[in-house]
Amino acid sequence: MYYSPDTVAFLDGAFVPAAQATCGVYAQSLHYGYAVFEGMRSYRTPAGPRIFKAEAHYERLHYSCRAIGLPLTYPVAELTRLSYEVLERNGLQDAYIRPLVFAGAPNMSLQAAATSNVLIAVWEWGKYLGDQSLRLTISPYERPNPRAVPIEAKVAGHYVNSIVASTEAKGRGFDEALLLDMNGFVAEGPGANFFFERGGELFTPPAGSILRGITRNTLIDLARAAGIRVTETFFTATELRTAEAAFMTGTAAEVIGIASVDEVVFPRPFADSIGGQLAERYHALVTGQLVAVGS
């Protein structure tokens, strides 16, 4: 699924067969989840392949490295150039791109690494959560306390929380989980931000216990450009009973409708909702058919 004998990845200054892009079993990142990553998408556009908001993603990668004390010497422009070269070497235009910065040297200490390794891998990947509106459930697991970890950093170890929550939800017959924060407010899905619609407005959780995703921010820009009010506010799962529709956003998931959250079924079909309209505009934006808005 992810690579074949012909797939090429970038690793520490060289383009290598993907099967050779490895780290040792004594690597600090392998043992402790001490790594940061990004998820980006490239789209086929009239002007050729375009990585959507590559600079924003790589700026966040640098922030994540600083947040956990992991060195990263490649500047944003060079990482962007290398990503396009990996796409070209693999003959891909519509693709998912995974940059990973990890501590690969043998090290069992709990001290910040002195050096790091940089991997850029690409593969063809459809929408992570599919195209059908999802049945969510409130997870028994919470998002990590932002006082415990730098929650706005995209750290590999944080995603153990996501894996556990998603697996538990699917084990109960749901499509995905919806996690609350430590105060009982709705936060986000295991790998996607959450929005709901009511009275012609959109509501989404604010900064705090969420990762303010680049796709999330893009949808907010698209909505406001269309004259739709977007409110970033705390709300409980009980408040979703008055919602008319809902959706989630993320680079891997793009924009996906939500059919229900536990016993709450949203009355408005996704295709007829604000989220459905924004999904169409988002697709036009990333494929070069719509002029960019916002940051």
N, C-alpha and C positions, 0 to 999 in steps of 0.2 A: 504493500500500500504506500509506504513512505519512500522507499528507494529500490532501485534495481541495480544490477551489476554496472549499468552505464551511468548511474546518477553521480553527479559531482557536487561536493560541498566545499566551502571555504573553511579552513582550520589553520589558525596561527600563521598567516602569511602565505599559505599555499592552497591551491585547488587540488583536492584529492578525491579519489573514489569514496563515496559516502560510507561504504563498509569499513574504510580505514580511519574514519573520523571518530576516534575513540578516546577514552580516558582510562587511567589506571584504577585498579580496585582500592588503592590507598588514597585516592583523591579526596580532599576535604569536602568538596561539593557533593560527592556521592554519599558520603556518610551523614552529612548534616543538612543537606538541602541548601547549602550556602552558594547560591548562584542567582543570577537575574536573567530575564529573558524578555523578548517582545514577540508579538504575533502581528504580522502585517499581511496585507493582500496586494497582489499585483493584478491588474485588470487589462484586458485587451481593449484598447481605445483606437479611434481613428488615427492617432499619431503614434501608435505602437504601444508596447507594454508600459503601464504606469503604476508605480507603487503608490498607493493612496497614503498621503501624509507621512511619507518616509521620514522627513526631518523631525516631525513631531514625535514619532515613535523612537527615533534614535536619541532625541533629547531626553525622553523619558528613560531610556536605557541608561544614559549617563547619570541621570538623577538617581535611579535605583542603585547603581553601583556606588555612588557617593553615600547613599543612605545606609549601606551596610559595610562600607569600607573596602570595597572590592575594586582594585585598580582597573582602569580602562583607558588605554592610550590612543585608540583610534578615534579621530575626530568624526563628527556627524557626517560631513561631506564624504569622507573616505568610506565609511560604513555604507552610505547610500550607494556610492559607485560600485562597491564590491557586491552589493545585493543585486544590482542590475546585471553585473557580470555573471553571477551564479545563475540567474534566470537565463541569460543568453547561452551559457555553456550547457544548460539542460534543455534548451529549446522550448522554454515555457513562457507564456504570457499571462494566462489566468492561473494564478498559483498562490499558495500560502507560503509565507517566509518566516522562518524561525531563527532569529539571532539569539545566541546563548553565550553569556559570559560566565565562566566557571573557574574555580580554583582546582586545577588539575594536578598540582604537585603533591607528592606524598606528604600528608600532614594530618595528624590526628588531634591537633590542639584546637582550642576554642578561640584562638586569636585571629584577627583579620589577616587575610592573605597578603603576601608581599608581591605576588605576581598573579596574573590571570591568563586564561585561554579564551579565544574568541572563535565561535562556530557560527556559520550562517548556512542553514539548510533550507531547501525548498521542495515542495511537492504539490501535486494537484489535490485539492480538497474541496468538496462541496460544502454547503452550509452545515455547520457543525450540528445544529439542532434540527435540521431538515426544513421543510417548507410548510408543514401542517401546524396549525395552532396547538399549543401545548397545554397539558394538564399539569399544573404545579401543585406542590404541597409544601406547607410550612415545615421547615426542617427542625428536628430537635436539636440540631447543632447551630451555634451562633457564629457570626463572623468574629474574627479575632479582635480583641480589645486593642484600639489604636494606641493605648499607652504601653502595650506590651511589645509591639512590633511597628516598624514604619509602614503603615497600611497602604500608603499611596505608592510605595515601591512595588514593582512587579517581581517579587522574590519567589524563586522556585519552591522553597519550603512552605510558603503560605498556601500552596495549592493542595497540600495534604488535607486541609480543611475542606476544600472544594471536592476532592475525590470522595472523602467519607460522606459528605452531605449528598452528593449526587447518587452514589451507590445505594445509600439508605433509601432515598426517595424512589429510585427505580425498583428496589426490592419490594416496595409496597405498591407497585403497579402504576406509579406516576411517571411522567416524561422527564421531569426535572424538579429540583428543589428550589425553594425560596427561603433565604436565610434572614433572620432577624439580627439586630445588633444587641449589645449587652444590656440595653435599656428597653428592649422589647419592640423597637421600631423596625419596620421593613428596611432591609439593607440592599441586598442584591442576590442574584443567582450565583451558582458556583463559578461561572465564567462569563456572566453577562449582567448588564445593568437593567433596572426595572423602571417602567413608566406605567401610569394609568391615566385614563381619560375620564373627565366628568364635566358636563356643562360646556363643552367646547374648549376646555383647557387641559393641559397636561401637567401631571405632578410626578416628581421623581425625588428620591432621597438625596439630601445634600452631602457635602464632604463630611467625613467623620469616620465611619466604618466601611466606606465603599472605596473601590478603585474608580476614580473619575475617568472612565474609559474615553478613548479618542473617538470611537463611534458614538458614544453617548453625547459628547460635546458637539459632534457634527450634527446629530439629530436636533439638539437644542438650537443650534444656529439655523438649521433649515426651518424649524418650526417658527422661530421668531421672525425670520425673513418673510415667512408667509402670513405674518400677523397673528400667529397662535401664541397665546400666553403660556409660558412654562414656569411653574413654581417649584423651586427646590425646597422641600420641607420634610420634616419628620412626620410619619404617619404609621398607624398600627395596621395589622392585618384585618382587624374588625372594620376599619374605615373602607376597605375594599368592597364591602357590601353595597356601597353606593356608587361604585365605579361602573362605567358603561362599557369600557374596553381596556385592554392592557397589552403591553408588548415588552420585549427585552431586546437589548442591543449589545453587540460585541463584534470585534473583527472576525472571529471565527463563525459566529452565529449570524452576523450582519443584522437584519431586523426581522424578528420572528414574533408572530401574534401569540397571545395567551388566551386560551379558551376558558380556563377556570383556575381558581386557587382553592384547593380543598372543596368545600361545599358551595363556594361562591362561583356561579357561572355568569360570565359577562354577557349581557344581552346583545351587544352590537358585534356583528361579524367583523373580523379583522379587515377584510377587504373594504368595508364601508366606514372604517374608523379613521381617526387622525393618523394613527400609527400606520395603517395601510397606505394612506396617501403619502406619508413621509418615506415609507419604504420604497415607493416608486421614484420619488425625488432623489433618495439616496443612491439607488441603482443608476439613475441618470448622471448623478454627480461623479461617482467612482468610475464610470465607463466613459467619461469625457463628453457627455451630452448636455451637461448643465454647468454653467459657470460656478466656480467655487464660491462659497459663502463663509464668513467667519474665519476663525483661525484654524 
